[in-house]
Amino acid sequence: MTEEEWFDFITTGTPQIVTVARLSVELCAFLHCSSNRVQMGHDYALKGMHKHQLAPHHFRALTWAIETGAAIQDHPDSLTFYWSDRIYGLFHTTIKTKLGHSELWVATFHKTTFAKFNAKLRKAKLIRGTHELTGGIFAAR
């Protein structure tokens, strides 16, 4: 989605649900999910704006994180992605399966710190390797 489409979605609530990304076949296999469409409801977008102080232009990082960011699995029914933007910093996105592993939904999207990312990485399984993060190249261990 473009920044304008995000703005319209957030301000009007139309449609009530959007597809924010498509998960790769390999990552769908980790979650045993039959759909690759990652969805988000308008209510969660509003939460991101108010609770996490995100602006419409930040939401574009959601798609980039899911499609190309560093990915870890810290729970059998979810994947967490990290995406570093040179201007806005590091974003954390978690998606979860619902309805018997037939749907994927954004569960978390907010800014985070590299310290929190590194702490999470020590406890979770890295499943997608190389991603350029501020401060160098992040590589699979």
N, C-alpha and C positions, 0 to 999 in steps of 0.2 A: 504494500500500500504506500502511496505517496504521503508526504506531509499534509497535503490538503485533504486527502481521504481520511487520514487519522483525525484531523481537526474536525471534519464533518461528522465522523462517527462519534467522537467524544462529545461534541456540543449538541448533536441532535438525537443521538441514541438510535439512529436508523442506519443500518439494520441493528437489531438487538445483539446479534452474534456475527463475528467476522472470522474468516480464516486468516491467520497471521503468517503461517508458513506451512511447508510440506516437509515432513520428516523423511529422511532417507530410508530405504528398505532395510539397511543394516541396523539402523537405530530402532526402527519399528520392531525388528526381531528381538532386540534386547528387552522390549516392553511386552512382547507377545501381543501386539496390538494389530487389529485388522484394518485400521484406517491410518492414513499418513497425514491427514489434515489436522493441524493444530489450531484450535479455536479459542476465542476469548469473547466473553460477554461484555456488554456495555457497562454493567455494574462494576466489573473488575477494572476497566479502563478509568472509571471515575475514582475508584479507590487509589489507583496509581497516581492520579493527578493530586488528590487531596492528602492521602497518607504519606506517599513517597515523594511528593512534590515534583512529579514528572511533568514535562510539557509535551504537547503533541509531537514535536520533532524528536523527542527521545524515543518514542514508540517504534520508530523505524529500526532502532537497534535490536528490537525484539526479534524481528525476522532474521537479521544478520547473525544474531547469537545462535538461533536454532539451526540455521542452515550451514554456518561455517565456524562457529565458536568452539572453544574447548568444551568437551562434554564429559560429565562424570555420572556414574550411577551410584547413588547412595541409598537407594530404596528400590525394591523389586518393581514397584509400580510407577516410578518416576525417573526422569533424567534432569540433570541440572547443567545449564550452559553458562559460559562466561564469555563476554565480548568486551574488548577494550576499544574505546573510542578516544582518539588523540585529543579531542576537545572536551568531551563530557565525562571521561573516565571509564571505570569498569562497571559493567552491568551484569546482574545475576538474574537468570531466568530458570524457573523450574516448570516442567510440564508433567502432568499426571494422566494416567488412564482412568476412564470412567465407563460405566455401563458394561461391565464384563469384558473389558479390554477392547471395546469397539469404538471408543472415542478418545481423543487427546485434547486436554485443556490446559491453558496457562494457569498455573497455580500461584506463581510468584514472578514478579518483574520489578526490579528496583536497582538502584545504584549500590555498589558495595566497595570494599577495600581489598587491596592485594593481601593484606594480613588475613582477612576472613577467607579469601579464596585459597590461600596456602594451607590454612587450618582445615578447610573442607577437603582439600586434595589429599591430605595425610590420612583421612578416614574413609575415603571413597575410592571406587574403581574408576580409573581414567579409561574412557572408551574411544575417544577421538583425539588423535595425536597432536599435530602441530597447529599452533595458533599464535599469531604475532600479538604479543601484549606489550604495553608500554614498558620499557626497560629491557627489551630483548625478545628472544624467541622462546616461546613456551613449547617444550617438546615432551612427548610421551616418555614415561620412565619405564 
